[in-house]
Amino acid sequence: MNSTQPTLIDGKRIAAEHLSQLKRQLSQWQSQGRRMPGLTVVRVGDDPASGVYVNKKAKTAQELGITSHIEHLSDNISKSQMMDTLERLNADDNVDAVLVQLPLPDHLDALEIMQHLDPAKDADGFHPVNLGLLMAGAHPVAPPCTPAGIIALLKAYDVPLAGSHAVVIGRSMIVGKPLALMLLNESATVSVCHSKTQNLSAMTRQADILIAAVGKPHFINANMIKADAVVMDVGINRRETAALSAEVSGASSTSKLVGDIDFDNVAPKARLITPVPGGVGPMTIAMLMRNTVALYAQRQGIAAL
């Protein structure tokens, strides 16, 4: 077991550094009289968590000087209406980047919807064309935000990727699959585990780098990692907590954010570990802003950071 305190991966600090670089770039363009990049986030329905995420993205964009807009659509919107919305945004020259907030209602197929978005405006990197570039070992202008944020964090902390064994738990199109491709493109050896994986612990204990993206609170315990592993927690789960005083007084319980990693027990064994909150989450938003600026620069035919 690691005899020293593990190093916390400070996602807030690294995200702030990326945003500061983008702010300087945008200020330079503004001084040249250029139109600022335009980001539109398409939100379908009234899911409270989605609302929080969307508002945070819009606020960060505005702080940077990016022109942001939220298209808030009804949760019973038809497929044709949804596609009409995307086609309108595709044709709008003031919109450089479009993000469709996931998940969508059950009657809308995310892959089918994404195919109607112009890949040159795909802020989240989920269009099949952009995912295909990852598969081919290329670097799309706007890679998927959370995987890109994870790679950026690993590089910021000088974690060697080439030759390392990375184990990704989760195979979603949002995190697991694109992250596996990006790690392969960095010459890591990659294992992808999921709900059908047999003897999961035997796999996770081989990981030099373990990334958990399963959406189950405290799913990974200390017995599932090897000493001095780098542990990345993508999970954001709400767990109800109630102090004894609250129980006695009859007060309602409160909720706190926890990750997929049992942080308190895993941290002493890890070399590097992300907290929740404050780890991967801030990087996702920072990478969305980077993608927006990069897509704008591509459309304008100018260089970006």
Buried (B, 14 or more C-beta within 10 A) or exposed (E): EEEEEBEBBBBBEBBEEBBEBBBEBBEEBEEEEEEBBBBBBBBBBEBEEBBEBBEBBBEBBEEBBBBBBBBEBEBEBEEEEBBEBBEEBBEBEEBBBBBBBBEBBEEBEBEEBBBBBBBBBBBBBBBEBBBEBBBEEEEBBBBBBBBBBBBBBBEBBEBBBEEBBBBBBBBBBBBBBBBBBBBBBBEBBBBBBEEEBEEBEEBBBBBBBBBBBBBBBBBBBBEBBBEBBBBBBBBBBEEEEEEEEEEEEEEEEEEEBBBBBBBEBBBBBBBBBBBBBBBBBBBBBBBBBBBBBBBBBBBBEEEBE
